[in-house]
Amino acid sequence: MNREYHRWHSPRLGRDMELLIFGHAGAKALMFPTREGRFWEYDQLGVVTSLADKIEAGHIQLYCVEGLAQETFYDRSRSPGDRLRRYHAFEDYVLNEVMQLMAVRNGHDCTMAVGCSLGAFQAASLAFRHPQYFRKLVLLSGRYDLTLKVESFGDLFEGYYDDGVYYLNPSHFLPGLECEWRLECLRRMDIVLAIGRDDPFLDNNRHLSRVLWEKGVGHQIQIWDGRAHRGSAWRRMAPLYV
């Protein structure tokens, strides 16, 4: 299996950023890690191995990026507004640096966004706001409202709310989305949500599913047994949906 390590200084973030590429051809999968994960997480968890047949056959190529959760949503040394601004800089890096690399390296016409847990939020937020860049969206064990308080999970903006928070969270901005061009882009996208029956964000996934149906956006929602919020579940999910 082709494996490549890349590192460069991002002018948008003012720091070096790293990523791993797995595969040589096929649909391009932009892979966002979990809250604690790094760019090597999907290799470490065995998700890459679970996709090895598709990767080696040239059906998919993975681009595993950093998520910068500890510099954005979980950086308590920053104010909520500064966390949001730092996250927008991260998204600029993904859209204008990582995706440029993907386009240069691989001319396949399908790009998908994939993520688990917080990575699913990142993939969903990006793809729902920029649907013209993506043909597929695979969301595993995701949370789509970072202000939601469930179990030990709290409001990551600590009560702070502005248009930036509204337009970042799919559960907030999708119900009010009326732009027909964006909706048509979303309707052409292959969307999969997979969540455990005992996952604390099951209701949030069901809410997102209802909103998508109300907007005429077709998708799958797959409910797995148990909590399914762990690497062993994602290794089983990934080959079915990616």
C-alpha positions in Angstrom: 0.0 0.0 0.0 1.3 3.4 -0.9 1.9 5.5 2.2 3.2 9.1 2.2 4.0 11.6 4.9 3.7 15.3 4.1 4.6 18.3 6.2 4.7 22.0 5.4 4.3 25.4 7.0 0.8 26.7 6.7 0.7 30.5 6.3 -3.0 30.5 7.4 -2.2 28.8 10.7 1.3 30.1 11.3 2.6 26.6 12.1 3.7 23.4 10.5 1.0 20.9 9.6 1.3 17.2 8.9 -0.8 14.7 7.0 -0.7 11.1 5.8 -1.8 9.8 2.4 -2.8 6.2 1.9 -3.3 4.8 -1.6 -2.4 5.8 -5.2 -5.7 6.4 -6.9 -9.5 6.5 -6.7 -12.0 8.6 -4.9 -10.3 11.1 -2.5 -11.3 10.8 1.2 -10.6 13.7 3.4 -10.3 12.1 6.9 -10.9 14.2 10.0 -9.7 12.6 13.3 -11.5 12.5 16.7 -11.0 15.1 19.4 -7.9 13.4 20.9 -6.7 12.0 17.5 -3.8 13.1 15.4 -3.2 12.7 11.7 -2.0 9.1 12.2 -5.1 8.1 14.2 -6.9 6.1 11.5 -3.8 4.1 10.8 -3.3 3.5 14.6 -7.0 2.5 15.1 -6.9 0.0 12.2 -9.4 1.9 10.0 -6.8 2.1 7.2 -6.2 -1.7 7.4 -10.0 -2.3 7.3 -10.0 -0.3 4.0 -6.9 -1.9 2.6 -8.6 -3.9 -0.1 -10.3 -0.8 -1.5 -7.1 1.3 -1.2 -4.8 -1.3 -2.9 -7.3 -1.8 -5.7 -7.2 2.0 -6.4 -10.8 2.6 -5.4 -10.1 5.1 -2.7 -7.2 7.3 -1.5 -7.1 8.6 2.1 -5.9 12.0 3.1 -5.6 11.9 6.9 -5.3 15.4 8.4 -4.8 17.0 11.8 -8.0 18.2 13.5 -6.5 20.9 15.8 -9.2 20.3 18.4 -6.8 21.3 21.2 -6.1 24.6 19.5 -9.7 25.4 18.7 -12.8 24.0 20.4 -10.9 22.5 23.4 -8.4 25.3 24.0 -9.7 26.8 27.3 -6.9 29.4 27.2 -8.7 31.1 24.3 -12.0 32.9 24.5 -14.9 31.3 22.7 -14.6 33.9 20.0 -10.9 33.2 19.5 -11.5 29.5 19.4 -14.0 30.1 16.6 -11.5 32.3 14.7 -8.8 29.7 15.1 -11.1 27.1 13.7 -12.0 29.2 10.7 -8.2 29.5 10.0 -8.0 25.7 10.2 -10.9 25.4 7.7 -9.1 27.8 5.4 -6.0 25.6 5.6 -8.1 22.5 4.7 -9.9 24.2 1.8 -7.0 26.1 0.3 -3.9 24.0 1.1 -5.0 20.3 1.7 -7.6 20.2 -1.0 -5.3 21.9 -3.4 -2.8 19.1 -2.7 -5.5 16.6 -3.3 -6.5 18.1 -6.6 -2.9 18.2 -7.8 -2.2 14.6 -6.7 -5.4 13.0 -7.9 -7.7 14.0 -10.6 -10.6 11.7 -9.6 -14.0 13.6 -9.7 -15.2 12.3 -6.4 -14.0 13.9 -3.1 -15.6 12.7 0.1 -15.4 14.0 3.7 -15.1 11.4 6.4 -14.9 11.6 10.2 -15.6 9.9 13.5 -16.8 11.6 16.7 -15.6 15.3 16.6 -14.2 14.5 13.1 -17.7 13.7 11.9 -18.7 17.2 13.1 -15.8 18.8 11.2 -16.6 16.8 8.0 -20.3 17.6 8.2 -19.8 21.3 9.0 -17.4 21.8 6.1 -19.4 19.7 3.5 -22.8 21.2 4.4 -21.4 24.7 4.0 -19.3 24.0 0.9 -21.2 21.2 -0.8 -19.9 22.0 -4.2 -16.6 20.4 -3.3 -17.9 17.0 -2.1 -19.7 14.1 -3.7 -19.9 12.0 -0.5 -20.1 12.5 3.2 -19.5 9.7 5.7 -20.3 10.6 9.4 -19.6 8.0 12.1 -20.7 8.6 15.7 -21.0 12.3 15.2 -22.3 15.3 17.1 -23.7 18.2 15.0 -24.3 20.8 17.7 -21.3 21.8 19.7 -23.6 23.8 22.1 -25.5 20.7 23.1 -25.2 19.5 26.6 -25.5 15.7 26.9 -24.0 13.5 29.7 -20.5 14.7 30.2 -20.4 16.7 27.0 -20.9 20.4 27.4 -21.3 23.6 25.4 -17.9 24.1 23.8 -18.6 27.8 23.5 -19.6 28.2 27.1 -22.8 30.2 26.3 -21.1 32.4 23.7 -23.3 32.7 20.6 -23.0 34.8 17.4 -23.5 34.3 13.7 -20.2 32.4 13.6 -21.5 29.7 16.0 -24.8 29.6 14.2 -23.2 29.0 10.8 -20.7 26.5 12.1 -23.2 24.1 13.6 -25.2 22.0 11.1 -28.1 21.5 13.6 -28.4 25.3 13.7 -28.0 26.5 10.2 -29.4 23.7 8.1 -33.1 24.3 9.2 -32.8 27.8 7.9 -30.9 27.0 4.7 -33.0 28.3 1.7 -30.3 28.7 -1.0 -31.5 26.5 -3.8 -28.1 26.2 -5.3 -26.6 24.8 -2.1 -29.6 22.5 -1.5 -29.2 21.1 -5.0 -25.5 20.4 -4.3 -26.5 18.7 -1.1 -29.2 16.6 -2.9 -26.5 15.3 -5.3 -24.3 14.2 -2.4 -24.2 10.6 -1.0 -24.6 11.1 2.7 -24.3 8.4 5.4 -24.8 8.9 9.2 -23.9 5.9 11.4 -24.5 6.0 15.2 -24.8 3.6 18.0 -28.2 3.0 19.6 -26.7 3.9 23.1 -24.6 6.8 21.8 -25.4 10.1 23.7 -25.8 11.9 20.3 -28.4 9.5 18.8 -31.2 12.1 19.2 -29.0 14.7 17.6 -28.4 12.4 14.6 -32.1 11.8 14.3 -32.7 15.5 14.4 -30.2 16.1 11.6 -31.8 13.3 9.6 -35.2 14.9 10.0 -33.9 18.3 8.9 -32.2 16.7 5.8 -35.4 15.0 4.8 -37.4 18.2 5.2 -34.9 19.9 2.8 -35.3 17.1 0.3 -31.8 15.8 0.9 -31.7 12.1 0.7 -29.3 10.1 2.9 -28.9 7.0 5.0 -29.0 6.8 8.8 -27.7 3.6 10.1 -28.2 2.8 13.8 -25.8 0.2 15.2 -26.2 -1.9 18.4 -24.7 -0.5 21.6 -22.7 2.7 21.9 -20.5 2.0 18.9 -18.4 5.1 19.7 -15.0 3.4 19.5 -12.3 2.2 17.2 -13.6 -1.4 17.0 -16.9 -0.2 15.7 -15.4 2.3 13.2 -13.2 -0.5 11.8 -16.4 -2.4 11.0 -18.3 0.7 9.7 -15.7 2.1 7.4 -15.6 -0.7 4.8 -19.4 -0.5 4.5 -19.7 3.2 4.0 -16.4 4.7 2.7 
